[in-house]
Every structure is written in C-alpha cells, then in structure tokens.
Amino acid sequence: MASERSISDKIWLVFKGLAMGTANKVPGVSGGIVAFVVGFYEEFIYSLQKINGKAIKLLFNRGFKSFLQYTNAQFLGLLFSGMIISYFSISKILDFLLDQYELYVWSTFFGMIIGSVYHIAKDFGKWNRKFILYLLMGIIVGVSISFLEPAKENDHLIFVFFCGIIGVSGMTLPGLSGSFILILLGNYVLLLIDSVNALYDTFSEVFQGDFSFIENDHRIHLLKVLVVFSLGSIVGLISLSNVLAYLLKHFKKTTNAVIIGFIVGSLGVVWPWKTKEFETNAMGKIVHDTNGRQIINGYERYFPSEFSYEIVLAIFFIIVGVLILLGLDLYYKIKTSRNG
C-alpha cells in the first residue's frame, strides 16, 4: 500500500478526496460510499488503523520516513487534502445547487446510491440466509435512523467532541451519513456550516492583514468548536477504523452485507420528493408542517401525484446518477483488465 505512486495516481487520490468530502457534507450521502464504490475503502480503513502506538514508536526510534511508510501517510495525506479542499470549493457549489435545484440534486444522489448498491452487491458472491439476515439488519438500521427526530443545537465543547466521534462515521461506514447524523444531533449547521465559514472568513481576513477576529468572541468560539470537532473526528476515525479493520479481516462478507443494508436504508434519507415547510415547538424541535401533518427530520416526504416536466427531469437525473456509477464500474473494469 505504501509503494511509490505516479503523478496521475496522486492527482486521482486528491479528486477521490474531493468526492468523499463533498459526499460527506450532503445529509443522507456517505463519503464511505465513494471509497467503497471507487475501490479504496479497505486501504483507507487499514491505513487509518496503522495510526497507533507502533507508529509512534517508529517515529521516535526509526525516524519520520519509517513512520510515513508504516502509516501509508502519502495515501491518507492526498485523500484528506482533497477532502479539505472540497469544504472550501466544491461544497460551496453544492450548497448553491441544493438551494436552487434541490429536487434535481437529491434525484442525482438517489440514482447514484441505487447504482452503488448494484456495484457493490454484484461482486458479493453467493447469498445465504445468514447474509440476507445481516442485510435486512443493515436496512432496518438505515431506515430507522431516517425516521428519528432532530435534537436542538448544542455548542457545549464536550458534546461537540462527541459529535466529531459519531459524525465521522460517514467516512468509515458506507451508508451511514455523518452529515445526517449531525442533523439528528442538532449540530449540522453549527459544525459544517457556521464553524467552517468562520474558519474561511478568518483565513480571508488574516491574508489581508486583518486580525480583528481576535476581538470577536463569537468567531473565537466558533473556531474553538471547529478545533474540538476536528479532534473528535480524528479520535473517531482511528477508533472506528480499528473496529472495522478487525471486522473486515475476520467477517468480511458479513460486514459487507450489513454495509449494503446501510446503503439501501439510506435511500429513505435522500428520497428526492420532500418539502421543508415546518413549525417548531418550544424546544426548537421540528413537529409539524404548515398543514399540520407530522414530518421527519425537517422534511415531509411524498410521492408525486402529478406527472409534470419537473417529475420527468427528476427521473432523468436519477438515471444520470445510476449511469455515473455504471460508468465508474466500466472504467475500473477496463483499468483492471489493462493492469492485468
């Protein structure tokens, strides 16, 4: 895993990181799906697992080069560089598209998840009763999460640290969206929008020689929140990767069956047809829409009742999403046959 990579491989790794970072920010979509579908999920998990006590000993006893080789640091560094870049570039574009063309964005992601289920399941092998049971367990968990009601925002630093540990699951567990879990915890806007924007604004001001943010208590608090959230995410990445590495090593097909179930269950979260109209109770929790009907996670999901141009276009984007994944599948088949 730690062998020398070509320039093109390094560039592709950054792009894969961009895709993971973008997917992680969309509620209902998991960056882990990107890793799983594109084919570097196991390397990602096993590389994270290498950040352990042995790595620290190598750093002090044999030097920085041995540490980098053992931890597959080049792979992780390029991947995380792409993720970081995405939060200040592609994620901004995605925010705009979700605001202006929400139905079509959700439709595309819905199609991509359908395509990813096919892509992963086709290589699973023979299904027996045990694997089908684990598949159903994954689906039930995924669907159940989509029906939970979001909590109120909480910026206490201990809770923010906990959010980092839990929210990072989207990178390590395909089908469990870290962004969606942060919505359920009530801190999606605080952690993935407000604090990230605070960091972006701070960098912009410092670059212009403006250090007035030091006097801005709200900005400082948001930066603290981002640091604590990042630390929690690091702890979560390392701890979850160790658990997943063990499961993949000893119970690979069972683990993959559950992961496929998670991904199928996440379809309920990214269902394209939903409305945002709602009211909140005294605790700030979403209760009903403007028509008095109970809704889930700020959205009322519905089936379109009329066949219109908008519906046709949404279906078209679902097909586009599926074709994107089928195209990736074809690309990697061609690449594998050439390398073989």
N, C-alpha and C positions, 0 to 999 in steps of 0.2 A: 504493500500500500504506500510505502514511503519512497518508492522509486522516483527517479527524476522524470518530470513531466515536460512535455513540449509546450511551446508558447501557445499553440492553439488550445491545448488541454487546459492550460491555466486560464485563458480567456473564457472558455466554456464553463469552467468552475465558477468564475465570477458571475456569469449570466445565470447559472443554476442558483447561486445565492440570491441574485436579484429576484428570480421567480419564487424562491422559498420565502423571502422577506415580504414580497407582495402578497402571496397567498396567506401568510401568517396574519396580515393586517385585516383580511376580509372575514367578518364573522361568518362562521359556518364552513370556511375553507381552511384546510390544514397544510402548512408547509411540508409536513411529513409526507403528504400525498405526492408532492413534487419529487421528493427524494426517493420514494418508493417506486413511482412510475418511471422516472428517468434512470433508475438503476444504481444509485449510490447510497441507498438507505443503510445497508449493512455496514459499509465502510464508514459512514457518518457515525453510526452508533458505536462501532468498535473503536473508532478514533477518539470519541469522547470518553469512552471507558478507560483509555490509556492515560487520561489526566488523573493520576493517582499518586500514592506515596512513592511508588517505584520511580515515577517520572521525576519527582522532587529529588530523590537520591541520585539519580543520573545527572541532574542539573548540577549538583554540588560536587559529585565525585568524578564525573567524566566530562563535564562541560556542557555548554549550550547546544553544540551540534548534536551530541548524543540525545539530549532532551528533545530537540526538534524532530529527529528521526524516529524516536520511540513513539512520540505522540502524534505522528503524521501531521505536524503543525502546518506544513505548506498547504495541504488539502483543507484543513479547518480554517486557516487564515484567509485563503482565497474565497472560500464559501461564505464566511462571516463578513468579509469585505463587501461582497455582493449584497448581502442582507442589509448591512448598514447603509450602503448607497441607496438601496431601494426605499428606505424610510424617508429620504430627502429628495427623491426624484420620482420614481415610478409610483410610489404610494400616493404622492401628491396628485398625479394624473388620475390614479384610480379613485381618489376621493372626489375629484371633479366629475368623472364618469358616473360614479354612483349617485351623485347629486343630480345630474342632468339626464342620465339614461339608465336609471336604476333597474327597470324591468329587463333590459337587454343585457346588462352586466350579470345580473343574477341568472338569467337564462343561459348565458355562456358558461358560467361556472357550474350550473346544474348539468349541462351537457358534458363538461369536462370530467365531472365526478362519475357520471354514467360510464364514460369512456374509460376512466381509470379503474372502475370495478371490473370491466371486461378485460382490460390489460393485465391486471393482477391475477384475476381468477383463472384465466385461460392457461396459465402455467402452473396452477396449483397441483394438478395431478388428480388422482382418484379421491372422490369424496366418500366418506363413510358416515355412519350415524354420529360418531363422536365429533367429527369435524363439522358436520351440519349443526350439531347442538351448540358448539362454540361459535359458529357463525351467527346463529339465532341470538345467542347471548350478546354478541357484539352489536347486532342490530337493535336489540331491546335497549341496551345502554345508550346507544347513539340517539335513538328516537326519544327515550325518556329525558335525556338532557335537553333536547329541543323544546320540551314542554315545561321546563322549570321557569319560575318567575324571577326576574332580576331583582337584586338587592339594591339598597341605596348606596351612593358613593361614600367611600371611607378612605380618608387620606392618612390614617394613622400609620406610621412607618413600619410597625411590626406586621400589620395587615398587608401593607404594600409588599413587604418581603415575601409573605405567604403567597400573594398574587403572582409574584415572579416565579416562585417554585411551581405553582399549579398552571399558570398561564403558558409556560414554556412547553407544555405537553403537546401543543400543536406542531412543534418541530420534531418531537420524538415519537409521537403516536399518530400515524396517519388516520384521518377520520375524526379525530378529536380536535376541534378548532380552539386554539389558545385564545384568539380574539373573542370567540363566542363565550368561552368560559369566563373571560374578564367582564363581559356584559352581565353574565349571571351574578358575578361577584360585585357588580355595580361600579367597576373602576375602568371600563374600557376607554371612556372619554378622557379621564384623568391621566391614564398611563400611556395610551397610544396616540393621543391627540394633543392634549394640553401640555404635558411634560416634554414631548418630542418637539412641539412648536416652540416651547420655552428654550430648549437647547439650540434649536435652529436660529431663533432671534438673538440669543446670546452670542453665538458664533458670528453672526452678521454684524452685531454691534462692536464686538472686540476687533473684528477685521477692519472696521472703520475707525478704530482707536477710541471707541466709546465704552467706558467701563461703569456707566451709571447703573447698570443692573445690580451692582453690589449694594446699592441703597434700596433696591426693590425687594421687599420682604416676600411678596407673593412669588416673584421669579425665583428667588433663592430657595423657597420651599419646594417649588416645582422641580428644580434641579436636584434637590435632596431626594425627592420622591423618585426621580428617574434613576439616580445612583443606587438607591436601595432596591428598586425594582430590578435593575440590571444585576445586582449581586444575588438576589433571589433567583433570577433566571439562570445564572451560572451554577448555583447550587443545585437547582432543579435539573439542569441539563446533565450534570455529572452524575447525580444520584439516579435519575431515571434511565440514563444510558447504561449504567451498570446492571440495573434490573433487566432491561430489555436485551442486553448482550447475553445475559445468562439464559433468558427465555428463548432467544433465537438459537443459541448453541444447543440447548437440551430439548426444546419443544418447538422447533421451527414451524412445522405445519400447523400445529395448534395455535401458535401465536399469529401466524398469517391468517388463519381462519377468523380469529377474533378481530384482527385489523380490517379484513374485508368487511366484516359485520359493522364495525365502526363507520367505515366509509359509506356503506349503504344507508346506515342510520342517519348520517349527516345530510342526506338528500332532503330530509324534512326541514332542516335549517335554511338551506339555500333555495327552497321552493320559490320560483320566480314571482308567482302571483300572491301578493300580500300588500296590505295597506298599513300606514304608520299612524293613522288617526287614533289618539288615545287620550285618556284623562288619568290623573294620578290621585292616590289617596294621601292622607296626612303624612305618611311616612315616605312619600315620594315614589311609591311602587306603582307600576302600571296596573290598572284594574280593568277598565272597560274602554271601548272605542266610543266615538261620538254618537253611535246608535244604541249604546247600552249593552253591546254584546261583549262577552269575555274574550280577551285576546291573550296571546302568548308572546313574551319577550318583546313587547312593543309593536308587534305585528299581528294583524288578523289575516290568516291565510285563507284563500278561497280558490275555487275553480272558476275559470272564466265562463260566464253564462252566454256571451255573445261572440260570434265568430267575426272578427274585425281585422283590419290591416295590422293593428298593433299585435294581435294574437299571432297572426301569420309571421310577423317579423320576429316575435319572441321564439316561436318554434324554429325559425330559421337559425337563430343564434344558439339554440340548444343543439341543433345539428352541427353547427360550426364548432361548438365545444367538443362534441363527440369526435369530429373529424380531426381536431387538433391532437387529441390523444391517439387516434388511429395513425395519424401521420408520424407521431413520435415513435410509435410501435414499429412502423415500417422503417423509419430511419435507423433505429437501433438494430433491426434485423439485418439491414444492409451493411451497417458498420461491423456487426459481429461476423457476418459471412466474409467480409473483406479481411478482417483481422485473423480469421480462422484459416 
